[in-house]
């Protein structure tokens, strides 16, 4: 039943964002694992379209926040306003109080504004003037980021990159898909006509099911050997932290559920490895995490699924 629901969402979003089923599955897995997603790509690749279509397919309230260099934390979280009639301050909620929030071009905002969003992501609540306000559940942030070599960007520091469960790229469409985009209908019109594929209760149930996905000792051994490989001093990298290890396990379980399995197989770990750990591994000259790409390729090629020392 859960597999049918997830495939229904994949088909719904895939009808709008063509040729990106793998990325859509990763987005859904990220949400099921109760994480947040960082989309990094060039402008015009479909990042906004993906987030909006996902919100419609999941029946979640949606807000888009366009980050700019002059943005203040109150523009994201909200502000207390004095009511003359009641002679009291009233809290007016900001756009963060939605179930799916698109933080567009997060690296164009100053570190102060970035921190306000990332704190809300971590705590799932907003604290202002001594009062705490709980964010609506399910709560999912999709942040988009332009390549750091573009002008006017403030790269996210390592500690904040680590708050995102996954980072993915959409990339260019293949020629057949691009031809369909040229000759087909406007994708934004399709989004307006979308109907929710699942409801909040079903999503909560999927999140609970993901925690119960079986993880065998053999797969745990494989994960630990991958993580140990990333921490080798010879790689001149910051290895995957314990938080990153837990993130990899949660993502692998969620991806197994997306694929309709009740247990994690090595292919699930391999599917989510790059999205989960690339941005957590930085070299001394790389604060974006791009240096992690080549290391992940080494991890997949050099670390055996079965520990050969036991054979």
N, C-alpha and C positions, 0 to 999 in steps of 0.2 A: 504493500500500500504506500509506504513512504517513498519507495523508488518511483512509483507512478506519479506521485505529487511533484517530486523534484523534476522528473522528465517533462512534466507539464509546464513547469516554470522555465526550463531550458528552452523548450519549443516556443513558448510565448516570447521570451526575450530574444531568442535567435531569429524570430521572424522580423525583428526590427534591426538588430545588429547582425548582419549577415556574415557567415564564415568565421565566427568567433566562439564556437561552442565550448572549446576548452577553457577559454578565459571566463565564459559565463559560469561554467561548472566551478571554477576556482572562486569566483565571487560568491556563489551560493555556499560553497564549503566554508569560506571565511565567515559568512554570516552565521551558519549553523554552529561553527566553533566559537561563536561569541567574540570574534575579533573585529578588527577594522582594516580597511583596505587602502593601499596607496597605489594610485595609477600614475605611472610616469610615462609620458610620451609627448610627441610634438603636438602642437595645436591642430585641431581638425581631424583627429584620428577616431573620434567617436566616444570619448571619455564621458562627456555630459549625456550623450544619448544612452549609453549603457546604464548609468546611474538612474536616469529618469525611467527608463523601461523596466529596470529591476524593481523600482518602487511601485510602479503600476502593477506589475505581475504579482508582487507580494502583498498588495493591498496596504502598503505603508504610507503614512503621511510623509510628504517630501518638501524639503527646503534646499535651495541652492544659495550658498554664500560666496559671493565673488570677493576674494581677498585682494586687497590693495595695500600699497605702502603706507597710507595714512589711516588704516583701519585701527580702531581701538577695541580692547576686550569687551566693552559694553555693547559694541555693534554686533557681537556674536552671542553674548550671554544674556543681555538684557540690562535694564537700568531701573533704579528706584526713583519714582516721580512723586513729588509732593502734591497731595490732593487738598485743595483749598477747602472743599466742603466738609471733609472728614477730619481735616487737620492732621492727617497721617500720611506716611510714605506708602506708596503702592508699587509693587514690583511688576514691571511690564516685561514679559518674557521675550527673549531674543529668538532668532531663527534656529538656535541650537535645540530648541524644544520641539523637535520633530523626530519621527522614528528613523527616517533615512535622511541624512544630511550630506549634501555634496559640498565639500570645502574646495572650491575651484581655485586653482593656482595658489595653493597654500604657501609656496615659497616666494610669493611676491609680497607677503605681509612681513612685518617686523617680528623679531623673536618674541616680543611681548604678546602680540596677538596670537601667534602660533601656540604659545604656552597656554593661553586661556582655553583654546580648543582642545589641546592634548590633555589638559587636566580634566576637562569634562568627559573626554573619551575614557580616561582611566577610571575615574570615580563614578561615572554615570550619574552625576549630580552636579549642581551648580551652587556654590556658596557665595553669597553677597550680603554685606552688612550684617554678618552674624547669623544669617538664615540660610538653611539648605533647601534646595528645590530639586526633587527627583526628576530625572529625564524620563520621557515615555519609553516603554518597552514594547517590542524589541527595539533596540537602539543600535544603529549601524552608521558609521561614518565612512564615506568614500572621499578621500582627499586626492586631488589631482596635482601633479607637479610638472612644471616644464623642465627640460634639461638644464642643468645648473650653469651651462656655458652661455645661456641666453642672458641678455641685459636685464637688470632690475630684479634679480633673484636673491633671496636670502636662504641659503641651503639649510635644511633641517639638521641640527646636531645629532650625533650618534645616539644619544640617550633618547631623543624624541623619535628617530627613525625606528628604534627598537619597540616603540609602542604599537606599531602597525604589525598585525599578524602576517600580512602578505604584501608584497609589492609585485605588480604585474605590468606588462607592456602589451598594448594591442597590436601595434605594427601596421604596416601597409596591407590592404586587401590584395588578394590575388586577382589577376586580370578578369576572370569570369565574374567574380563577385563585384568588382568595380564596374563592370559593364552593366550588371543588374542594378547597381546604384544609379548609374547614369540614366538608364531607360525606365526604371521603376518609379513608384510613387514616392513622395516626400516622406522620409522616415518619421519626421515629427508628427505628421498626420496620423501615422499608424499608432504612435504612442497614445494619442488622444482617444483612439478607439479600443485600446486594450482593456480587458477585464481581468480582475484579480484571479490568479490561478489557485492560490491558497489563502487562508486567513491567518490571523495572529495565533489562534489556538493551535492550529496545525504546525505553525512554525515553532512554537514553544515545544511541541511534542517532538519535532525533528531534532531540536537542540538537546533535548533530554535523551533521545535515542542515541545520539552521537557519543555521549559520555559512556554508553554501555557497549559500544563496539569492542569486540575482543581483540586484545593485543597479545600475541604469543611471545614466549621467551626468545624464540629465534628472531622475530622482527625487532624486539627490544635490543637484542645483541647487535643487529644490523644498524639500528639507529645510533647506538653508542659508539660503534666503530666509525660511522660517518662523522659524528661530532668530534671524536678524538682526532681524526684526520685533520679536521679544520683547525685544531689547536697546535699543530706542529710548528715549532719555532722557525723551521726552515722556510715556511710559507710567507714569512714577513707580514702576517695578517693578524687582525684581532679575531680570534676564534669565536665560535658560537657559544654564547653564555648559557647558563642553566635555564634562564627564561626562554632562550631560543630553542633549547631542547624540548621543553614543555610545549612550546608553540608548535614545533614540528609534530609532536605526538598528537596534539589536538587537531591539527590540520589534516593529518593522515587519517585519523578516525572519521572526521567529517567527510573527507573525500571518498573513503570507502563506502560511507552511507550514500553519498551522491551516486556512486557507481552501483548501488544496490546490493552491497555485501554486508554481512554481519560481523566480519573480521577484517583486519588490516593485512594486506599482502605487500611484499616489497615494492610492487609497481605503484601502490598508493603513496608510499614514502618517496619514491623517485619522482612522482608527478608533482608533489608539493615542495620538494626540496629546494629548488631554485627560488620560487616565490617567497618561501619562508625565511631562508637563511642568507640569500645574496646581500640584502641591504643591512644585515647584521654584521657583516665581515668587512672591515675597512682596513686598507693599508695606511701607511703613515702619510701618504700624499692624497688620500682619497676619502673625502667626508660624505660622498654620496652613496658609497657602497658598491660602485660599479666594479671595483677590483675584485669583488666577491664572485663575479661571473666565472672567471677562469678557474677559480678554486673549486666552485661547484662542479664544473666539468671534470676536474681532476678527481673529486670525491666520487662521482658516478662511475668513472672509468677505472679507478685504482682500488676502490673498496669493494671487495667481493660480497655478494649477498650471503653466502655461506662462509663462515670462518674456516679457511683451509687448514689452519693449525690443528683443528679438531678431527681432520680426516685421516 
